[in-house]
Amino acid sequence: MSKVVKIVKMSEQKSDFEFWQTRTVAERLSALEEIRAEYHGKDYESQRGLQRVLKISKLE
């Protein structure tokens, strides 16, 4: 796959909103999940769930 760069004026650039309106709900959610995973990093999956805290108390 070759990389392509296209230079356009800001006034000629289409909006992101128009682009995403042409995509299905599933495609939009998939893109959102990719962004979320990238934001949280690769180790996010290992940290899923609630944090557990253990406290040991002596009986009196």
C-alpha distance matrix in Angstrom:
0.0 3.8 6.6 9.4 13.0 15.8 19.4 22.1 25.7 26.8 29.0 26.1 23.8 23.9 25.2 23.5 26.4 25.6 22.0 23.3 26.1 23.7 22.4 24.5 26.7 24.8 21.4 23.3 25.0 21.9 20.4 23.9 24.1 20.8 22.4 25.7 24.5 22.7 25.9 28.2 26.2 25.4 29.1 30.0 30.1 32.9 34.9 35.0 38.5 41.7 42.9 46.0 48.9 51.7 55.1 58.0 61.4 64.8 67.4 70.6
3.8 0.0 3.8 6.4 10.0 13.0 16.4 19.4 23.1 24.5 26.8 24.0 22.0 22.6 24.3 23.0 26.2 25.4 22.0 23.7 26.6 24.4 23.5 26.1 28.3 26.8 23.2 24.7 26.7 23.8 21.8 25.1 25.7 22.3 23.3 26.8 25.9 23.6 26.6 29.1 27.3 26.9 30.7 31.5 32.1 34.8 36.6 36.8 40.4 43.4 44.4 47.7 50.5 53.3 56.6 59.6 63.0 66.4 69.1 72.2
6.6 3.8 0.0 3.8 6.8 10.1 13.4 16.4 20.0 21.2 23.8 21.3 19.1 19.9 21.5 20.3 23.7 23.2 20.0 21.7 24.8 23.1 22.4 25.2 27.1 26.0 22.3 23.2 25.3 22.7 20.2 23.2 24.1 20.7 21.1 24.7 24.1 21.6 24.2 27.0 25.4 25.5 29.3 30.0 31.0 33.7 35.2 35.5 39.0 41.8 42.8 46.1 48.8 51.8 55.0 58.1 61.4 64.9 67.5 70.6
9.4 6.4 3.8 0.0 3.8 6.6 10.1 13.0 16.6 18.2 20.5 17.9 16.0 17.1 19.1 18.5 21.9 21.1 18.2 20.5 23.4 21.6 21.6 24.7 26.9 26.3 22.5 23.1 25.6 23.5 20.8 23.7 25.2 22.0 22.1 25.8 25.8 23.2 25.4 28.6 27.4 27.9 31.7 32.0 33.2 36.1 37.3 37.4 40.7 43.4 44.6 48.0 50.7 53.8 56.9 60.2 63.4 66.9 69.5 72.5
13.0 10.0 6.8 3.8 0.0 3.8 6.6 9.8 13.3 14.9 17.5 15.3 13.5 15.3 17.3 17.1 20.8 20.2 17.7 20.3 23.1 21.9 22.2 25.6 27.6 27.3 23.5 23.5 26.2 24.4 21.3 23.8 25.7 22.7 22.0 25.8 26.1 23.4 25.0 28.5 27.5 28.5 32.2 32.4 33.9 36.8 37.7 37.9 41.1 43.6 44.6 48.2 50.7 53.9 56.9 60.2 63.3 66.9 69.5 72.4
15.8 13.0 10.1 6.6 3.8 0.0 3.8 6.5 10.2 12.2 14.3 11.8 10.5 12.7 15.2 15.8 19.3 18.3 16.4 19.4 21.9 20.7 21.6 25.2 27.4 27.6 23.8 23.7 26.7 25.4 22.2 24.6 26.9 24.2 23.4 27.1 27.9 25.4 26.8 30.3 29.8 31.0 34.7 34.5 36.1 39.1 39.8 39.7 42.8 45.2 46.4 50.0 52.5 55.9 58.8 62.2 65.2 68.8 71.4 74.2
19.4 16.4 13.4 10.1 6.6 3.8 0.0 3.8 7.0 9.5 11.9 10.1 9.4 12.4 14.9 16.1 19.6 18.9 17.6 20.7 23.0 22.4 23.6 27.3 29.2 29.8 26.1 25.4 28.4 27.5 24.1 26.0 28.6 26.0 24.7 28.3 29.4 26.7 27.6 31.3 31.0 32.6 36.1 35.9 37.8 40.7 41.0 41.1 44.0 46.2 47.3 51.0 53.3 56.7 59.5 63.0 65.9 69.5 72.1 74.8
22.1 19.4 16.4 13.0 9.8 6.5 3.8 0.0 3.8 6.4 8.2 6.3 6.4 9.8 12.6 14.6 17.6 16.8 16.2 19.5 21.3 21.0 22.7 26.5 28.4 29.4 25.9 24.9 28.2 27.7 24.3 26.0 29.0 26.8 25.3 28.8 30.4 27.9 28.5 32.2 32.4 34.2 37.7 37.1 38.9 42.0 42.1 41.9 44.6 46.7 48.0 51.7 54.1 57.6 60.3 63.8 66.6 70.3 72.8 75.4
25.7 23.1 20.0 16.6 13.3 10.2 7.0 3.8 0.0 3.8 5.4 5.2 6.4 10.2 12.5 15.1 17.7 17.2 17.4 20.5 22.1 22.3 24.3 28.0 29.7 31.1 27.8 26.3 29.5 29.5 26.0 27.3 30.4 28.6 26.6 30.0 31.9 29.4 29.5 33.3 33.8 35.9 39.2 38.4 40.5 43.6 43.3 43.1 45.6 47.5 48.7 52.5 54.7 58.3 60.8 64.5 67.0 70.7 73.2 75.7
26.8 24.5 21.2 18.2 14.9 12.2 9.5 6.4 3.8 0.0 3.8 5.4 5.2 8.6 9.9 12.6 15.0 15.1 15.7 18.5 20.1 20.8 22.7 26.3 27.6 29.3 26.1 24.3 27.3 27.7 24.2 25.0 28.3 26.8 24.5 27.6 29.8 27.5 27.3 31.1 31.9 34.3 37.4 36.3 38.5 41.6 41.1 40.8 43.1 44.8 46.0 49.8 52.0 55.6 58.1 61.8 64.3 68.0 70.4 72.8
29.0 26.8 23.8 20.5 17.5 14.3 11.9 8.2 5.4 3.8 0.0 3.8 5.7 8.3 10.0 13.4 15.1 14.6 15.9 18.9 19.8 20.6 23.0 26.6 28.0 30.0 27.1 25.3 28.6 29.2 25.9 26.7 30.2 29.0 26.9 29.9 32.3 30.3 30.1 33.8 34.8 37.2 40.3 39.0 41.0 44.2 43.7 43.1 45.3 46.9 48.4 52.2 54.4 58.1 60.6 64.3 66.7 70.4 72.7 75.1
26.1 24.0 21.3 17.9 15.3 11.8 10.1 6.3 5.2 5.4 3.8 0.0 3.8 6.5 9.4 12.7 14.6 13.3 14.1 17.5 18.4 18.5 21.0 24.7 26.6 28.4 25.3 24.0 27.4 27.8 24.6 26.0 29.3 28.0 26.3 29.6 31.7 29.8 30.0 33.7 34.5 36.6 39.8 38.6 40.4 43.7 43.5 42.8 45.1 47.1 48.7 52.5 54.9 58.5 61.2 64.8 67.4 71.1 73.4 75.9
23.8 22.0 19.1 16.0 13.5 10.5 9.4 6.4 6.4 5.2 5.7 3.8 0.0 3.8 6.5 9.2 11.7 10.9 11.1 14.3 15.8 16.0 18.1 21.8 23.5 25.2 22.0 20.5 23.9 24.2 20.9 22.2 25.6 24.2 22.5 25.8 27.9 26.0 26.3 30.0 30.8 32.8 36.1 34.9 36.6 39.9 39.7 39.0 41.4 43.4 45.0 48.7 51.2 54.8 57.5 61.2 63.7 67.5 69.7 72.3
23.9 22.6 19.9 17.1 15.3 12.7 12.4 9.8 10.2 8.6 8.3 6.5 3.8 0.0 3.8 6.6 8.5 7.1 7.7 11.0 12.1 12.4 14.8 18.4 20.1 22.0 19.1 17.6 21.1 21.7 18.8 20.1 23.5 22.6 21.1 24.3 26.6 25.1 25.5 29.1 30.1 32.0 35.2 33.7 35.2 38.6 38.4 37.4 39.6 41.7 43.5 47.3 49.9 53.5 56.3 59.9 62.5 66.3 68.4 71.0
25.2 24.3 21.5 19.1 17.3 15.2 14.9 12.6 12.5 9.9 10.0 9.4 6.5 3.8 0.0 3.8 5.3 5.5 6.7 9.0 10.3 11.7 13.6 17.0 18.1 20.2 17.5 15.4 18.7 19.8 16.8 17.5 21.1 20.6 18.8 21.6 24.3 23.1 23.0 26.5 27.9 30.1 33.0 31.2 32.8 36.3 35.7 34.6 36.6 38.6 40.5 44.2 46.8 50.5 53.1 56.8 59.3 63.1 65.1 67.7
23.5 23.0 20.3 18.5 17.1 15.8 16.1 14.6 15.1 12.6 13.4 12.7 9.2 6.6 3.8 0.0 3.8 5.4 5.0 6.2 8.6 10.2 11.2 14.4 15.1 17.0 14.2 11.9 15.1 16.1 13.0 13.7 17.4 16.8 15.1 18.0 20.6 19.6 19.7 23.1 24.5 26.6 29.5 27.6 29.1 32.6 32.1 31.0 33.0 35.1 37.1 40.8 43.4 47.1 49.8 53.5 56.1 59.8 61.9 64.5
26.4 26.2 23.7 21.9 20.8 19.3 19.6 17.6 17.7 15.0 15.1 14.6 11.7 8.5 5.3 3.8 0.0 3.8 5.4 5.3 6.2 8.9 10.3 13.0 13.4 16.0 13.9 11.3 14.5 16.2 13.8 14.0 17.7 18.0 16.5 18.8 21.7 21.3 21.2 24.3 26.1 28.2 30.8 28.6 29.9 33.4 32.7 31.2 32.9 34.9 37.1 40.8 43.5 47.1 49.9 53.5 55.9 59.7 61.6 64.1
25.6 25.4 23.2 21.1 20.2 18.3 18.9 16.8 17.2 15.1 14.6 13.3 10.9 7.1 5.5 5.4 3.8 0.0 3.8 5.6 5.2 6.7 9.3 12.5 13.9 16.5 14.3 12.5 16.1 17.5 15.4 16.3 19.9 20.0 19.0 21.6 24.2 23.8 24.1 27.2 28.8 30.5 33.4 31.3 32.3 35.9 35.5 33.9 35.7 37.9 40.2 43.8 46.7 50.3 53.1 56.8 59.2 63.0 64.8 67.5
22.0 22.0 20.0 18.2 17.7 16.4 17.6 16.2 17.4 15.7 15.9 14.1 11.1 7.7 6.7 5.0 5.4 3.8 0.0 3.8 5.5 5.5 7.1 10.7 12.6 14.4 11.6 10.4 14.1 14.9 12.6 14.2 17.6 17.2 16.6 19.5 21.8 21.3 22.1 25.2 26.4 27.8 30.8 29.0 29.9 33.6 33.5 32.0 34.1 36.5 38.7 42.4 45.3 48.8 51.8 55.4 58.0 61.8 63.7 66.5
23.3 23.7 21.7 20.5 20.3 19.4 20.7 19.5 20.5 18.5 18.9 17.5 14.3 11.0 9.0 6.2 5.3 5.6 3.8 0.0 3.8 5.3 5.2 8.2 9.2 11.3 8.9 7.0 10.6 11.9 10.0 11.2 14.6 14.9 14.4 16.9 19.3 19.4 20.0 22.8 24.3 25.7 28.5 26.4 27.1 30.8 30.6 28.8 30.7 33.1 35.6 39.1 42.1 45.7 48.7 52.2 54.8 58.6 60.4 63.2
26.1 26.6 24.8 23.4 23.1 21.9 23.0 21.3 22.1 20.1 19.8 18.4 15.8 12.1 10.3 8.6 6.2 5.2 5.5 3.8 0.0 3.8 5.5 7.7 9.0 11.9 10.5 8.9 12.4 14.2 13.1 14.0 17.2 18.1 17.7 19.8 22.4 22.8 23.3 25.9 27.6 29.0 31.6 29.3 29.8 33.5 33.2 31.2 32.8 35.1 37.7 41.2 44.3 47.8 50.7 54.3 56.8 60.6 62.2 64.9
23.7 24.4 23.1 21.6 21.9 20.7 22.4 21.0 22.3 20.8 20.6 18.5 16.0 12.4 11.7 10.2 8.9 6.7 5.5 5.3 3.8 0.0 3.8 6.8 9.5 11.7 9.9 9.7 13.3 14.4 13.5 15.3 18.2 18.5 18.8 21.3 23.3 23.6 24.7 27.3 28.6 29.6 32.4 30.3 30.6 34.4 34.5 32.5 34.3 36.9 39.6 43.0 46.2 49.6 52.7 56.2 58.8 62.6 64.2 67.1
22.4 23.5 22.4 21.6 22.2 21.6 23.6 22.7 24.3 22.7 23.0 21.0 18.1 14.8 13.6 11.2 10.3 9.3 7.1 5.2 5.5 3.8 0.0 3.8 6.6 8.1 6.0 6.5 9.9 10.7 10.3 12.4 14.9 15.4 16.2 18.4 20.2 20.8 22.2 24.5 25.7 26.4 29.2 27.1 27.1 30.9 31.2 29.1 31.0 33.8 36.5 39.8 43.1 46.4 49.6 53.1 55.8 59.5 61.1 64.1
24.5 26.1 25.2 24.7 25.6 25.2 27.3 26.5 28.0 26.3 26.6 24.7 21.8 18.4 17.0 14.4 13.0 12.5 10.7 8.2 7.7 6.8 3.8 0.0 3.8 5.4 5.2 6.3 8.7 9.9 10.8 12.4 14.3 15.6 16.9 18.5 20.1 21.4 22.8 24.6 26.0 26.4 28.9 26.5 26.1 29.9 30.2 27.8 29.4 32.2 35.2 38.4 41.7 45.0 48.2 51.6 54.3 57.9 59.4 62.4
26.7 28.3 27.1 26.9 27.6 27.4 29.2 28.4 29.7 27.6 28.0 26.6 23.5 20.1 18.1 15.1 13.4 13.9 12.6 9.2 9.0 9.5 6.6 3.8 0.0 3.8 5.5 5.1 6.2 8.5 10.0 10.5 12.2 14.3 15.4 16.4 18.3 20.0 21.0 22.5 24.2 24.8 26.9 24.3 23.8 27.6 27.5 24.9 26.3 29.0 32.0 35.2 38.5 41.8 45.0 48.4 50.9 54.6 56.0 58.9
24.8 26.8 26.0 26.3 27.3 27.6 29.8 29.4 31.1 29.3 30.0 28.4 25.2 22.0 20.2 17.0 16.0 16.5 14.4 11.3 11.9 11.7 8.1 5.4 3.8 0.0 3.8 5.5 5.2 6.1 8.6 9.8 10.5 12.4 14.3 15.2 16.4 18.4 19.9 21.1 22.4 22.5 24.6 22.2 21.3 25.1 25.5 22.9 24.5 27.5 30.5 33.6 37.1 40.2 43.5 46.8 49.5 53.2 54.6 57.7
21.4 23.2 22.3 22.5 23.5 23.8 26.1 25.9 27.8 26.1 27.1 25.3 22.0 19.1 17.5 14.2 13.9 14.3 11.6 8.9 10.5 9.9 6.0 5.2 5.5 3.8 0.0 3.8 5.5 5.0 6.2 8.6 9.9 10.7 12.5 14.2 15.4 16.7 18.5 20.2 21.1 21.4 24.0 21.9 21.5 25.3 25.8 23.7 25.8 28.8 31.5 34.7 38.1 41.3 44.7 48.0 50.9 54.5 56.2 59.3
23.3 24.7 23.2 23.1 23.5 23.7 25.4 24.9 26.3 24.3 25.3 24.0 20.5 17.6 15.4 11.9 11.3 12.5 10.4 7.0 8.9 9.7 6.5 6.3 5.1 5.5 3.8 0.0 3.8 5.4 5.2 6.2 8.7 10.0 10.7 12.3 14.3 15.5 16.6 18.5 20.0 20.9 23.4 21.0 21.1 24.9 24.9 22.8 24.6 27.4 30.0 33.4 36.6 40.0 43.2 46.6 49.3 53.1 54.7 57.7
25.0 26.7 25.3 25.6 26.2 26.7 28.4 28.2 29.5 27.3 28.6 27.4 23.9 21.1 18.7 15.1 14.5 16.1 14.1 10.6 12.4 13.3 9.9 8.7 6.2 5.2 5.5 3.8 0.0 3.8 5.4 4.9 6.1 8.6 9.8 10.3 12.2 14.2 15.2 16.4 18.1 18.8 20.8 18.2 18.0 21.8 21.7 19.3 21.1 23.9 26.6 29.9 33.2 36.6 39.8 43.2 45.9 49.6 51.2 54.2
21.9 23.8 22.7 23.5 24.4 25.4 27.5 27.7 29.5 27.7 29.2 27.8 24.2 21.7 19.8 16.1 16.2 17.5 14.9 11.9 14.2 14.4 10.7 9.9 8.5 6.1 5.0 5.4 3.8 0.0 3.8 5.4 5.1 6.3 8.8 9.9 10.6 12.4 14.3 15.5 16.5 16.6 19.0 16.9 16.5 20.3 20.8 18.8 21.1 24.2 26.7 30.0 33.4 36.6 39.9 43.2 46.2 49.8 51.6 54.7
20.4 21.8 20.2 20.8 21.3 22.2 24.1 24.3 26.0 24.2 25.9 24.6 20.9 18.8 16.8 13.0 13.8 15.4 12.6 10.0 13.1 13.5 10.3 10.8 10.0 8.6 6.2 5.2 5.4 3.8 0.0 3.8 5.4 5.1 6.3 8.7 10.0 10.7 12.4 14.4 15.4 16.2 19.0 17.0 17.4 21.2 21.5 20.0 22.5 25.3 27.5 31.0 34.1 37.5 40.7 44.1 47.0 50.7 52.7 55.7
23.9 25.1 23.2 23.7 23.8 24.6 26.0 26.0 27.3 25.0 26.7 26.0 22.2 20.1 17.5 13.7 14.0 16.3 14.2 11.2 14.0 15.3 12.4 12.4 10.5 9.8 8.6 6.2 4.9 5.4 3.8 0.0 3.8 5.4 5.1 6.1 8.6 9.9 10.5 12.4 14.2 15.5 17.8 15.3 16.1 19.7 19.4 17.7 19.9 22.5 24.7 28.3 31.3 34.8 37.9 41.4 44.2 47.9 49.8 52.8
24.1 25.7 24.1 25.2 25.7 26.9 28.6 29.0 30.4 28.3 30.2 29.3 25.6 23.5 21.1 17.4 17.7 19.9 17.6 14.6 17.2 18.2 14.9 14.3 12.2 10.5 9.9 8.7 6.1 5.1 5.4 3.8 0.0 3.8 5.4 5.0 6.1 8.5 9.8 10.6 12.1 12.8 14.8 12.3 12.5 16.3 16.3 14.6 17.0 19.9 22.2 25.6 28.8 32.1 35.4 38.8 41.7 45.4 47.3 50.4
20.8 22.3 20.7 22.0 22.7 24.2 26.0 26.8 28.6 26.8 29.0 28.0 24.2 22.6 20.6 16.8 18.0 20.0 17.2 14.9 18.1 18.5 15.4 15.6 14.3 12.4 10.7 10.0 8.6 6.3 5.1 5.4 3.8 0.0 3.8 5.5 5.2 6.1 8.6 10.1 10.5 11.1 13.9 12.3 12.9 16.5 17.1 16.1 19.0 22.0 23.8 27.2 30.3 33.5 36.8 40.1 43.2 46.9 49.0 52.1
22.4 23.3 21.1 22.1 22.0 23.4 24.7 25.3 26.6 24.5 26.9 26.3 22.5 21.1 18.8 15.1 16.5 19.0 16.6 14.4 17.7 18.8 16.2 16.9 15.4 14.3 12.5 10.7 9.8 8.8 6.3 5.1 5.4 3.8 0.0 3.8 5.5 5.1 6.1 8.7 9.9 11.7 14.4 12.6 14.2 17.6 17.4 16.7 19.5 21.9 23.5 27.1 29.9 33.3 36.4 39.9 42.8 46.5 48.8 51.7
25.7 26.8 24.7 25.8 25.8 27.1 28.3 28.8 30.0 27.6 29.9 29.6 25.8 24.3 21.6 18.0 18.8 21.6 19.5 16.9 19.8 21.3 18.4 18.5 16.4 15.2 14.2 12.3 10.3 9.9 8.7 6.1 5.0 5.5 3.8 0.0 3.8 5.5 5.1 6.2 8.5 10.5 12.4 9.8 11.5 14.8 14.1 13.2 15.8 18.1 19.8 23.4 26.3 29.7 32.8 36.3 39.2 42.9 45.1 48.0
24.5 25.9 24.1 25.8 26.1 27.9 29.4 30.4 31.9 29.8 32.3 31.7 27.9 26.6 24.3 20.6 21.7 24.2 21.8 19.3 22.4 23.3 20.2 20.1 18.3 16.4 15.4 14.3 12.2 10.6 10.0 8.6 6.1 5.2 5.5 3.8 0.0 3.8 5.5 5.3 6.0 7.0 9.2 7.3 8.7 12.1 12.2 11.8 15.0 17.7 19.1 22.5 25.5 28.7 31.9 35.3 38.4 42.0 44.3 47.4
22.7 23.6 21.6 23.2 23.4 25.4 26.7 27.9 29.4 27.5 30.3 29.8 26.0 25.1 23.1 19.6 21.3 23.8 21.3 19.4 22.8 23.6 20.8 21.4 20.0 18.4 16.7 15.5 14.2 12.4 10.7 9.9 8.5 6.1 5.1 5.5 3.8 0.0 3.8 5.6 5.1 7.1 10.1 9.2 11.4 14.2 14.4 14.8 18.1 20.5 21.3 24.8 27.5 30.7 33.8 37.1 40.3 43.9 46.4 49.4
25.9 26.6 24.2 25.4 25.0 26.8 27.6 28.5 29.5 27.3 30.1 30.0 26.3 25.5 23.0 19.7 21.2 24.1 22.1 20.0 23.3 24.7 22.2 22.8 21.0 19.9 18.5 16.6 15.2 14.3 12.4 10.5 9.8 8.6 6.1 5.1 5.5 3.8 0.0 3.8 5.6 8.9 10.8 9.3 12.3 14.7 13.9 14.4 17.2 19.1 19.8 23.4 25.8 29.2 32.1 35.6 38.5 42.1 44.7 47.5
28.2 29.1 27.0 28.6 28.5 30.3 31.3 32.2 33.3 31.1 33.8 33.7 30.0 29.1 26.5 23.1 24.3 27.2 25.2 22.8 25.9 27.3 24.5 24.6 22.5 21.1 20.2 18.5 16.4 15.5 14.4 12.4 10.6 10.1 8.7 6.2 5.3 5.6 3.8 0.0 3.8 6.9 7.7 5.8 9.1 11.2 10.2 10.9 13.9 15.7 16.2 19.8 22.2 25.6 28.5 32.0 35.0 38.6 41.1 44.0
26.2 27.3 25.4 27.4 27.5 29.8 31.0 32.4 33.8 31.9 34.8 34.5 30.8 30.1 27.9 24.5 26.1 28.8 26.4 24.3 27.6 28.6 25.7 26.0 24.2 22.4 21.1 20.0 18.1 16.5 15.4 14.2 12.1 10.5 9.9 8.5 6.0 5.1 5.6 3.8 0.0 3.8 5.6 5.8 8.8 10.5 10.6 12.1 15.6 17.6 17.8 21.1 23.5 26.5 29.6 32.8 36.0 39.5 42.2 45.2
25.4 26.9 25.5 27.9 28.5 31.0 32.6 34.2 35.9 34.3 37.2 36.6 32.8 32.0 30.1 26.6 28.2 30.5 27.8 25.7 29.0 29.6 26.4 26.4 24.8 22.5 21.4 20.9 18.8 16.6 16.2 15.5 12.8 11.1 11.7 10.5 7.0 7.1 8.9 6.9 3.8 0.0 3.8 5.5 7.1 8.7 10.1 11.7 15.4 18.0 18.2 21.1 23.7 26.4 29.7 32.7 36.1 39.5 42.2 45.4
29.1 30.7 29.3 31.7 32.2 34.7 36.1 37.7 39.2 37.4 40.3 39.8 36.1 35.2 33.0 29.5 30.8 33.4 30.8 28.5 31.6 32.4 29.2 28.9 26.9 24.6 24.0 23.4 20.8 19.0 19.0 17.8 14.8 13.9 14.4 12.4 9.2 10.1 10.8 7.7 5.6 3.8 0.0 3.8 5.5 5.5 6.9 9.3 12.9 15.1 14.9 17.6 20.2 22.7 26.1 28.9 32.4 35.8 38.4 41.6
30.0 31.5 30.0 32.0 32.4 34.5 35.9 37.1 38.4 36.3 39.0 38.6 34.9 33.7 31.2 27.6 28.6 31.3 29.0 26.4 29.3 30.3 27.1 26.5 24.3 22.2 21.9 21.0 18.2 16.9 17.0 15.3 12.3 12.3 12.6 9.8 7.3 9.2 9.3 5.8 5.8 5.5 3.8 0.0 3.8 5.5 5.2 6.5 10.1 12.5 13.0 16.2 19.0 21.9 25.3 28.4 31.7 35.2 37.7 40.8
30.1 32.1 31.0 33.2 33.9 36.1 37.8 38.9 40.5 38.5 41.0 40.4 36.6 35.2 32.8 29.1 29.9 32.3 29.9 27.1 29.8 30.6 27.1 26.1 23.8 21.3 21.5 21.1 18.0 16.5 17.4 16.1 12.5 12.9 14.2 11.5 8.7 11.4 12.3 9.1 8.8 7.1 5.5 3.8 0.0 3.8 5.4 5.4 9.1 12.3 13.3 16.0 19.3 21.9 25.5 28.4 31.8 35.2 37.5 40.8
32.9 34.8 33.7 36.1 36.8 39.1 40.7 42.0 43.6 41.6 44.2 43.7 39.9 38.6 36.3 32.6 33.4 35.9 33.6 30.8 33.5 34.4 30.9 29.9 27.6 25.1 25.3 24.9 21.8 20.3 21.2 19.7 16.3 16.5 17.6 14.8 12.1 14.2 14.7 11.2 10.5 8.7 5.5 5.5 3.8 0.0 3.8 5.7 8.9 11.5 11.6 13.7 16.8 19.1 22.7 25.4 28.9 32.2 34.6 38.0
34.9 36.6 35.2 37.3 37.7 39.8 41.0 42.1 43.3 41.1 43.7 43.5 39.7 38.4 35.7 32.1 32.7 35.5 33.5 30.6 33.2 34.5 31.2 30.2 27.5 25.5 25.8 24.9 21.7 20.8 21.5 19.4 16.3 17.1 17.4 14.1 12.2 14.4 13.9 10.2 10.6 10.1 6.9 5.2 5.4 3.8 0.0 3.8 6.5 8.4 8.3 11.1 14.1 16.9 20.3 23.4 26.7 30.2 32.6 35.8
35.0 36.8 35.5 37.4 37.9 39.7 41.1 41.9 43.1 40.8 43.1 42.8 39.0 37.4 34.6 31.0 31.2 33.9 32.0 28.8 31.2 32.5 29.1 27.8 24.9 22.9 23.7 22.8 19.3 18.8 20.0 17.7 14.6 16.1 16.7 13.2 11.8 14.8 14.4 10.9 12.1 11.7 9.3 6.5 5.4 5.7 3.8 0.0 3.8 7.0 8.6 11.5 15.0 17.9 21.4 24.5 27.7 31.2 33.2 36.5
38.5 40.4 39.0 40.7 41.1 42.8 44.0 44.6 45.6 43.1 45.3 45.1 41.4 39.6 36.6 33.0 32.9 35.7 34.1 30.7 32.8 34.3 31.0 29.4 26.3 24.5 25.8 24.6 21.1 21.1 22.5 19.9 17.0 19.0 19.5 15.8 15.0 18.1 17.2 13.9 15.6 15.4 12.9 10.1 9.1 8.9 6.5 3.8 0.0 3.8 6.6 9.1 12.7 15.7 19.1 22.3 25.2 28.8 30.5 33.7
41.7 43.4 41.8 43.4 43.6 45.2 46.2 46.7 47.5 44.8 46.9 47.1 43.4 41.7 38.6 35.1 34.9 37.9 36.5 33.1 35.1 36.9 33.8 32.2 29.0 27.5 28.8 27.4 23.9 24.2 25.3 22.5 19.9 22.0 21.9 18.1 17.7 20.5 19.1 15.7 17.6 18.0 15.1 12.5 12.3 11.5 8.4 7.0 3.8 0.0 3.8 6.3 9.6 12.9 16.0 19.4 22.1 25.7 27.5 30.5
42.9 44.4 42.8 44.6 44.6 46.4 47.3 48.0 48.7 46.0 48.4 48.7 45.0 43.5 40.5 37.1 37.1 40.2 38.7 35.6 37.7 39.6 36.5 35.2 32.0 30.5 31.5 30.0 26.6 26.7 27.5 24.7 22.2 23.8 23.5 19.8 19.1 21.3 19.8 16.2 17.8 18.2 14.9 13.0 13.3 11.6 8.3 8.6 6.6 3.8 0.0 3.8 6.6 10.1 13.2 16.7 19.5 23.2 25.3 28.4
46.0 47.7 46.1 48.0 48.2 50.0 51.0 51.7 52.5 49.8 52.2 52.5 48.7 47.3 44.2 40.8 40.8 43.8 42.4 39.1 41.2 43.0 39.8 38.4 35.2 33.6 34.7 33.4 29.9 30.0 31.0 28.3 25.6 27.2 27.1 23.4 22.5 24.8 23.4 19.8 21.1 21.1 17.6 16.2 16.0 13.7 11.1 11.5 9.1 6.3 3.8 0.0 3.8 6.7 10.0 13.3 16.2 19.8 21.8 25.0
48.9 50.5 48.8 50.7 50.7 52.5 53.3 54.1 54.7 52.0 54.4 54.9 51.2 49.9 46.8 43.4 43.5 46.7 45.3 42.1 44.3 46.2 43.1 41.7 38.5 37.1 38.1 36.6 33.2 33.4 34.1 31.3 28.8 30.3 29.9 26.3 25.5 27.5 25.8 22.2 23.5 23.7 20.2 19.0 19.3 16.8 14.1 15.0 12.7 9.6 6.6 3.8 0.0 3.8 6.6 10.1 12.9 16.6 18.9 21.9
51.7 53.3 51.8 53.8 53.9 55.9 56.7 57.6 58.3 55.6 58.1 58.5 54.8 53.5 50.5 47.1 47.1 50.3 48.8 45.7 47.8 49.6 46.4 45.0 41.8 40.2 41.3 40.0 36.6 36.6 37.5 34.8 32.1 33.5 33.3 29.7 28.7 30.7 29.2 25.6 26.5 26.4 22.7 21.9 21.9 19.1 16.9 17.9 15.7 12.9 10.1 6.7 3.8 0.0 3.8 6.7 9.9 13.4 15.8 19.0
55.1 56.6 55.0 56.9 56.9 58.8 59.5 60.3 60.8 58.1 60.6 61.2 57.5 56.3 53.1 49.8 49.9 53.1 51.8 48.7 50.7 52.7 49.6 48.2 45.0 43.5 44.7 43.2 39.8 39.9 40.7 37.9 35.4 36.8 36.4 32.8 31.9 33.8 32.1 28.5 29.6 29.7 26.1 25.3 25.5 22.7 20.3 21.4 19.1 16.0 13.2 10.0 6.6 3.8 0.0 3.8 6.4 10.1 12.7 15.6
58.0 59.6 58.1 60.2 60.2 62.2 63.0 63.8 64.5 61.8 64.3 64.8 61.2 59.9 56.8 53.5 53.5 56.8 55.4 52.2 54.3 56.2 53.1 51.6 48.4 46.8 48.0 46.6 43.2 43.2 44.1 41.4 38.8 40.1 39.9 36.3 35.3 37.1 35.6 32.0 32.8 32.7 28.9 28.4 28.4 25.4 23.4 24.5 22.3 19.4 16.7 13.3 10.1 6.7 3.8 0.0 3.8 6.8 9.7 12.9
61.4 63.0 61.4 63.4 63.3 65.2 65.9 66.6 67.0 64.3 66.7 67.4 63.7 62.5 59.3 56.1 55.9 59.2 58.0 54.8 56.8 58.8 55.8 54.3 50.9 49.5 50.9 49.3 45.9 46.2 47.0 44.2 41.7 43.2 42.8 39.2 38.4 40.3 38.5 35.0 36.0 36.1 32.4 31.7 31.8 28.9 26.7 27.7 25.2 22.1 19.5 16.2 12.9 9.9 6.4 3.8 0.0 3.8 6.5 9.3
64.8 66.4 64.9 66.9 66.9 68.8 69.5 70.3 70.7 68.0 70.4 71.1 67.5 66.3 63.1 59.8 59.7 63.0 61.8 58.6 60.6 62.6 59.5 57.9 54.6 53.2 54.5 53.1 49.6 49.8 50.7 47.9 45.4 46.9 46.5 42.9 42.0 43.9 42.1 38.6 39.5 39.5 35.8 35.2 35.2 32.2 30.2 31.2 28.8 25.7 23.2 19.8 16.6 13.4 10.1 6.8 3.8 0.0 3.8 6.4
67.4 69.1 67.5 69.5 69.5 71.4 72.1 72.8 73.2 70.4 72.7 73.4 69.7 68.4 65.1 61.9 61.6 64.8 63.7 60.4 62.2 64.2 61.1 59.4 56.0 54.6 56.2 54.7 51.2 51.6 52.7 49.8 47.3 49.0 48.8 45.1 44.3 46.4 44.7 41.1 42.2 42.2 38.4 37.7 37.5 34.6 32.6 33.2 30.5 27.5 25.3 21.8 18.9 15.8 12.7 9.7 6.5 3.8 0.0 3.8
70.6 72.2 70.6 72.5 72.4 74.2 74.8 75.4 75.7 72.8 75.1 75.9 72.3 71.0 67.7 64.5 64.1 67.5 66.5 63.2 64.9 67.1 64.1 62.4 58.9 57.7 59.3 57.7 54.2 54.7 55.7 52.8 50.4 52.1 51.7 48.0 47.4 49.4 47.5 44.0 45.2 45.4 41.6 40.8 40.8 38.0 35.8 36.5 33.7 30.5 28.4 25.0 21.9 19.0 15.6 12.9 9.3 6.4 3.8 0.0
